[in-house]
């Protein structure tokens, strides 16, 4: 008989003997220590510290398994695992909500493309208006620079200097606005790229659009 099987048989025999010797209503606690010894007692044995303890009913069936207390490192690992699992569940729920919203918003990929064009058109219109204002400011600056030429070797009037500073501030503000609109358009394109890709994945997997019509039906 192999050593492991022999030890298992011996341990089982010890359990049976302990149960046979115990009163009919007694509960027996059994564990296998780190060095392979089987310990039985009518209460959790001290020798079983650090290993699982089986609480047996009088008929030999397991009522429960008492796990040993976790070490600080094990507690930390279990907490981290629980936090990871919670974040994964939250991420799955969030993705499910996003998927439903996507299918409720768009009936086809062309709807996504149309929404993209609408969002980009409004930003592009703001950029075009800003460029028109820059043209006006440039004309005004040229007029101001022409006035400055009359004061060669003389102090430029405060009013003229203030007008030039105001013009520069307005130009800078328009450039900032254009940069913000261009960055916003890049974000819009990125968002719609992601939505179009996810929409294709959902439809390829068999999902159906859930867009509501005015009468409450889906199309």
C-alpha atoms as a printed R data frame, in Angstrom:
    type eleno elety resid chain resno       x       y       z
1   ATOM     1    CA   UNK     A     1   0.000   0.000   0.000
2   ATOM     2    CA   UNK     A     2   1.373   3.445  -0.902
3   ATOM     3    CA   UNK     A     3   2.429   5.649   2.063
4   ATOM     4    CA   UNK     A     4  -0.217   8.365   1.343
5   ATOM     5    CA   UNK     A     5  -3.001   5.829   1.067
6   ATOM     6    CA   UNK     A     6  -1.762   4.126   4.228
7   ATOM     7    CA   UNK     A     7  -1.769   7.395   6.166
8   ATOM     8    CA   UNK     A     8  -5.254   8.199   4.846
9   ATOM     9    CA   UNK     A     9  -6.549   4.832   5.937
10  ATOM    10    CA   UNK     A    10  -5.003   5.233   9.385
11  ATOM    11    CA   UNK     A    11  -6.507   8.716   9.752
12  ATOM    12    CA   UNK     A    12  -9.918   7.376   8.790
13  ATOM    13    CA   UNK     A    13  -9.594   4.580  11.260
14  ATOM    14    CA   UNK     A    14  -8.713   7.039  14.028
15  ATOM    15    CA   UNK     A    15 -11.830   9.077  13.188
16  ATOM    16    CA   UNK     A    16 -14.028   5.994  13.336
17  ATOM    17    CA   UNK     A    17 -12.498   4.944  16.635
18  ATOM    18    CA   UNK     A    18 -13.015   8.422  18.061
19  ATOM    19    CA   UNK     A    19 -16.627   8.433  16.959
20  ATOM    20    CA   UNK     A    20 -17.212   4.983  18.341
21  ATOM    21    CA   UNK     A    21 -15.741   5.961  21.692
22  ATOM    22    CA   UNK     A    22 -17.694   9.248  21.906
23  ATOM    23    CA   UNK     A    23 -21.199   9.493  23.388
24  ATOM    24    CA   UNK     A    24 -23.984   9.270  20.836
25  ATOM    25    CA   UNK     A    25 -24.877  12.973  21.196
26  ATOM    26    CA   UNK     A    26 -21.248  14.199  21.247
27  ATOM    27    CA   UNK     A    27 -19.607  16.334  18.587
28  ATOM    28    CA   UNK     A    28 -16.101  15.430  17.490
29  ATOM    29    CA   UNK     A    29 -13.532  17.879  16.132
30  ATOM    30    CA   UNK     A    30 -10.939  16.467  13.769
31  ATOM    31    CA   UNK     A    31  -7.973  18.027  12.007
32  ATOM    32    CA   UNK     A    32  -4.825  17.023  10.214
33  ATOM    33    CA   UNK     A    33  -1.791  18.917  11.448
34  ATOM    34    CA   UNK     A    34   0.951  20.301   9.239
35  ATOM    35    CA   UNK     A    35   3.120  17.270  10.003
36  ATOM    36    CA   UNK     A    36   0.359  14.836   8.973
37  ATOM    37    CA   UNK     A    37  -0.999  13.843  12.380
38  ATOM    38    CA   UNK     A    38  -4.755  13.399  12.807
39  ATOM    39    CA   UNK     A    39  -6.053  14.993  15.999
40  ATOM    40    CA   UNK     A    40  -9.518  14.348  17.434
41  ATOM    41    CA   UNK     A    41 -11.175  15.884  20.482
42  ATOM    42    CA   UNK     A    42 -14.531  16.922  21.857
43  ATOM    43    CA   UNK     A    43 -13.558  20.559  21.358
44  ATOM    44    CA   UNK     A    44 -11.267  22.309  18.824
45  ATOM    45    CA   UNK     A    45  -7.796  20.967  19.706
46  ATOM    46    CA   UNK     A    46  -4.931  23.335  20.382
47  ATOM    47    CA   UNK     A    47  -2.781  21.269  18.047
48  ATOM    48    CA   UNK     A    48  -5.111  22.279  15.196
49  ATOM    49    CA   UNK     A    49  -4.227  25.959  15.310
50  ATOM    50    CA   UNK     A    50  -3.485  27.147  11.794
51  ATOM    51    CA   UNK     A    51  -5.235  24.275   9.947
52  ATOM    52    CA   UNK     A    52  -8.905  23.593   9.057
53  ATOM    53    CA   UNK     A    53 -10.922  21.738  11.692
54  ATOM    54    CA   UNK     A    54 -13.809  19.449  10.731
55  ATOM    55    CA   UNK     A    55 -16.726  19.390  13.132
56  ATOM    56    CA   UNK     A    56 -18.382  15.971  12.822
57  ATOM    57    CA   UNK     A    57 -21.880  14.941  13.780
58  ATOM    58    CA   UNK     A    58 -22.397  11.759  15.799
59  ATOM    59    CA   UNK     A    59 -23.023   9.849  12.562
60  ATOM    60    CA   UNK     A    60 -19.645  10.929  11.174
61  ATOM    61    CA   UNK     A    61 -20.940  13.469   8.650
62  ATOM    62    CA   UNK     A    62 -19.334  16.908   8.530
63  ATOM    63    CA   UNK     A    63 -21.386  19.608  10.194
64  ATOM    64    CA   UNK     A    64 -18.977  22.396   9.262
65  ATOM    65    CA   UNK     A    65 -15.356  23.131   8.533
66  ATOM    66    CA   UNK     A    66 -13.761  25.721  10.784
67  ATOM    67    CA   UNK     A    67 -11.175  27.589   8.799
68  ATOM    68    CA   UNK     A    68  -8.107  28.934  10.608
69  ATOM    69    CA   UNK     A    69  -7.885  32.702  11.173
70  ATOM    70    CA   UNK     A    70  -6.294  34.544   8.272
71  ATOM    71    CA   UNK     A    71  -2.900  36.134   8.649
72  ATOM    72    CA   UNK     A    72  -2.548  39.874   8.089
73  ATOM    73    CA   UNK     A    73  -1.148  39.189   4.622
74  ATOM    74    CA   UNK     A    74  -3.995  36.790   3.793
75  ATOM    75    CA   UNK     A    75  -6.566  39.304   5.033
76  ATOM    76    CA   UNK     A    76  -4.999  41.990   2.843
77  ATOM    77    CA   UNK     A    77  -4.968  39.653  -0.171
78  ATOM    78    CA   UNK     A    78  -8.612  38.690   0.392
79  ATOM    79    CA   UNK     A    79  -9.624  42.345   0.735
80  ATOM    80    CA   UNK     A    80  -7.789  43.249  -2.475
81  ATOM    81    CA   UNK     A    81  -9.440  40.344  -4.280
82  ATOM    82    CA   UNK     A    82 -12.870  41.436  -3.054
83  ATOM    83    CA   UNK     A    83 -12.195  44.989  -4.202
84  ATOM    84    CA   UNK     A    84 -11.091  43.774  -7.640
85  ATOM    85    CA   UNK     A    85 -14.199  41.628  -7.987
86  ATOM    86    CA   UNK     A    86 -16.436  44.532  -6.920
87  ATOM    87    CA   UNK     A    87 -14.808  46.841  -9.483
88  ATOM    88    CA   UNK     A    88 -15.208  44.193 -12.180
89  ATOM    89    CA   UNK     A    89 -18.905  43.794 -11.338
90  ATOM    90    CA   UNK     A    90 -19.406  47.560 -11.393
91  ATOM    91    CA   UNK     A    91 -17.580  47.785 -14.735
92  ATOM    92    CA   UNK     A    92 -19.794  45.052 -16.215
93  ATOM    93    CA   UNK     A    93 -22.953  46.784 -14.985
94  ATOM    94    CA   UNK     A    94 -21.751  50.131 -16.352
95  ATOM    95    CA   UNK     A    95 -20.948  48.548 -19.722
96  ATOM    96    CA   UNK     A    96 -24.388  46.920 -19.826
97  ATOM    97    CA   UNK     A    97 -26.055  50.297 -19.187
98  ATOM    98    CA   UNK     A    98 -23.952  51.902 -21.915
99  ATOM    99    CA   UNK     A    99 -24.815  49.123 -24.353
100 ATOM   100    CA   UNK     A   100 -28.544  49.510 -23.701
101 ATOM   101    CA   UNK     A   101 -28.300  53.282 -24.136
102 ATOM   102    CA   UNK     A   102 -26.422  52.784 -27.403
103 ATOM   103    CA   UNK     A   103 -29.051  50.436 -28.795
104 ATOM   104    CA   UNK     A   104 -31.840  52.728 -27.630
105 ATOM   105    CA   UNK     A   105 -30.234  55.758 -29.311
106 ATOM   106    CA   UNK     A   106 -29.224  54.448 -32.730
107 ATOM   107    CA   UNK     A   107 -31.171  52.223 -35.105
108 ATOM   108    CA   UNK     A   108 -28.311  51.938 -37.622
109 ATOM   109    CA   UNK     A   109 -24.649  52.879 -38.017
110 ATOM   110    CA   UNK     A   110 -25.768  55.688 -40.314
111 ATOM   111    CA   UNK     A   111 -27.597  57.195 -37.319
112 ATOM   112    CA   UNK     A   112 -24.266  57.288 -35.484
113 ATOM   113    CA   UNK     A   113 -22.582  58.946 -38.467
114 ATOM   114    CA   UNK     A   114 -25.387  61.535 -38.676
115 ATOM   115    CA   UNK     A   115 -25.070  62.330 -34.965
116 ATOM   116    CA   UNK     A   116 -21.316  62.745 -35.408
117 ATOM   117    CA   UNK     A   117 -21.801  65.157 -38.309
118 ATOM   118    CA   UNK     A   118 -24.306  67.217 -36.327
119 ATOM   119    CA   UNK     A   119 -21.987  67.485 -33.332
120 ATOM   120    CA   UNK     A   120 -18.996  68.407 -35.476
121 ATOM   121    CA   UNK     A   121 -20.931  70.907 -37.589
122 ATOM   122    CA   UNK     A   122 -21.849  73.055 -34.596
123 ATOM   123    CA   UNK     A   123 -18.215  73.187 -33.413
124 ATOM   124    CA   UNK     A   124 -16.938  73.912 -36.907
125 ATOM   125    CA   UNK     A   125 -19.426  76.758 -37.201
126 ATOM   126    CA   UNK     A   126 -18.038  78.289 -34.008
127 ATOM   127    CA   UNK     A   127 -14.512  78.000 -35.409
128 ATOM   128    CA   UNK     A   128 -15.543  79.718 -38.654
129 ATOM   129    CA   UNK     A   129 -17.177  82.578 -36.737
130 ATOM   130    CA   UNK     A   130 -14.042  82.917 -34.631
131 ATOM   131    CA   UNK     A   131 -11.872  83.095 -37.761
132 ATOM   132    CA   UNK     A   132 -14.094  85.852 -39.136
133 ATOM   133    CA   UNK     A   133 -13.596  87.817 -35.939
134 ATOM   134    CA   UNK     A   134  -9.840  87.296 -36.216
135 ATOM   135    CA   UNK     A   135  -9.952  88.831 -39.693
136 ATOM   136    CA   UNK     A   136 -11.736  91.861 -38.241
137 ATOM   137    CA   UNK     A   137  -9.211  92.124 -35.405
138 ATOM   138    CA   UNK     A   138  -6.352  91.897 -37.916
139 ATOM   139    CA   UNK     A   139  -7.775  94.801 -39.899
140 ATOM   140    CA   UNK     A   140  -8.174  96.787 -36.713
141 ATOM   141    CA   UNK     A   141  -4.602  95.996 -35.679
142 ATOM   142    CA   UNK     A   142  -3.303  97.198 -39.032
143 ATOM   143    CA   UNK     A   143  -5.108 100.498 -38.511
144 ATOM   144    CA   UNK     A   144  -3.642 100.814 -35.020
145 ATOM   145    CA   UNK     A   145  -0.133 100.041 -36.284
146 ATOM   146    CA   UNK     A   146  -0.551 102.718 -38.964
147 ATOM   147    CA   UNK     A   147  -1.399 105.230 -36.242
148 ATOM   148    CA   UNK     A   148   1.662 104.220 -34.237
149 ATOM   149    CA   UNK     A   149   3.867 105.190 -37.209
150 ATOM   150    CA   UNK     A   150   2.877 108.828 -36.695
151 ATOM   151    CA   UNK     A   151   4.633 108.755 -33.308
152 ATOM   152    CA   UNK     A   152   8.163 107.828 -34.393
153 ATOM   153    CA   UNK     A   153  10.566 109.018 -31.710
154 ATOM   154    CA   UNK     A   154   7.580 110.186 -29.675
155 ATOM   155    CA   UNK     A   155   5.558 108.579 -26.908
156 ATOM   156    CA   UNK     A   156   2.555 106.656 -28.144
157 ATOM   157    CA   UNK     A   157  -0.634 107.953 -26.482
158 ATOM   158    CA   UNK     A   158  -1.962 105.817 -23.659
159 ATOM   159    CA   UNK     A   159  -5.301 105.426 -25.411
160 ATOM   160    CA   UNK     A   160  -3.595 103.966 -28.483
161 ATOM   161    CA   UNK     A   161  -1.478 101.586 -26.385
162 ATOM   162    CA   UNK     A   162  -4.579 100.430 -24.552
163 ATOM   163    CA   UNK     A   163  -6.352  99.809 -27.854
164 ATOM   164    CA   UNK     A   164  -3.432  97.681 -29.051
165 ATOM   165    CA   UNK     A   165  -3.415  95.677 -25.803
166 ATOM   166    CA   UNK     A   166  -7.170  95.140 -26.045
167 ATOM   167    CA   UNK     A   167  -6.783  93.962 -29.627
168 ATOM   168    CA   UNK     A   168  -4.071  91.488 -28.628
169 ATOM   169    CA   UNK     A   169  -6.261  90.155 -25.788
170 ATOM   170    CA   UNK     A   170  -9.173  89.638 -28.172
171 ATOM   171    CA   UNK     A   171  -6.951  87.806 -30.666
172 ATOM   172    CA   UNK     A   172  -5.581  85.524 -27.937
173 ATOM   173    CA   UNK     A   173  -9.112  84.767 -26.727
174 ATOM   174    CA   UNK     A   174 -10.193  83.754 -30.232
175 ATOM   175    CA   UNK     A   175  -7.160  81.489 -30.654
176 ATOM   176    CA   UNK     A   176  -7.973  79.824 -27.337
177 ATOM   177    CA   UNK     A   177 -11.557  79.331 -28.455
178 ATOM   178    CA   UNK     A   178 -10.446  77.759 -31.726
179 ATOM   179    CA   UNK     A   179  -8.037  75.439 -29.880
180 ATOM   180    CA   UNK     A   180 -10.795  74.408 -27.470
181 ATOM   181    CA   UNK     A   181 -13.227  73.704 -30.310
182 ATOM   182    CA   UNK     A   182 -10.616  71.651 -32.186
183 ATOM   183    CA   UNK     A   183  -9.870  69.647 -29.031
184 ATOM   184    CA   UNK     A   184 -13.603  69.150 -28.504
185 ATOM   185    CA   UNK     A   185 -13.967  67.909 -32.088
186 ATOM   186    CA   UNK     A   186 -11.155  65.420 -31.489
187 ATOM   187    CA   UNK     A   187 -12.988  64.157 -28.386
188 ATOM   188    CA   UNK     A   188 -16.229  63.900 -30.346
189 ATOM   189    CA   UNK     A   189 -14.558  61.862 -33.074
190 ATOM   190    CA   UNK     A   190 -12.969  59.585 -30.501
191 ATOM   191    CA   UNK     A   191 -16.313  59.057 -28.738
192 ATOM   192    CA   UNK     A   192 -18.216  58.325 -31.930
193 ATOM   193    CA   UNK     A   193 -15.440  56.007 -33.139
194 ATOM   194    CA   UNK     A   194 -15.804  54.012 -29.914
195 ATOM   195    CA   UNK     A   195 -19.614  54.016 -30.120
196 ATOM   196    CA   UNK     A   196 -19.593  52.860 -33.754
197 ATOM   197    CA   UNK     A   197 -17.150  50.061 -32.955
198 ATOM   198    CA   UNK     A   198 -19.164  48.906 -29.926
199 ATOM   199    CA   UNK     A   199 -22.401  49.117 -31.926
200 ATOM   200    CA   UNK     A   200 -20.915  46.838 -34.600
201 ATOM   201    CA   UNK     A   201 -19.801  44.376 -31.937
202 ATOM   202    CA   UNK     A   202 -23.263  44.263 -30.345
203 ATOM   203    CA   UNK     A   203 -25.094  43.848 -33.644
204 ATOM   204    CA   UNK     A   204 -22.630  41.181 -34.793
205 ATOM   205    CA   UNK     A   205 -23.327  39.312 -31.546
206 ATOM   206    CA   UNK     A   206 -27.053  39.344 -32.302
207 ATOM   207    CA   UNK     A   207 -28.229  42.411 -30.369
208 ATOM   208    CA   UNK     A   208 -31.186  44.330 -31.804
209 ATOM   209    CA   UNK     A   209 -31.617  48.134 -31.758
210 ATOM   210    CA   UNK     A   210 -34.136  49.333 -29.173
211 ATOM   211    CA   UNK     A   211 -34.872  52.774 -30.602
212 ATOM   212    CA   UNK     A   212 -38.330  53.932 -29.535
213 ATOM   213    CA   UNK     A   213 -40.810  55.498 -31.904
214 ATOM   214    CA   UNK     A   214 -43.358  58.129 -30.917
215 ATOM   215    CA   UNK     A   215 -45.949  55.440 -30.160
216 ATOM   216    CA   UNK     A   216 -43.562  53.584 -27.819
217 ATOM   217    CA   UNK     A   217 -42.697  50.769 -30.199
218 ATOM   218    CA   UNK     A   218 -39.147  49.833 -31.124
219 ATOM   219    CA   UNK     A   219 -37.678  50.017 -34.589
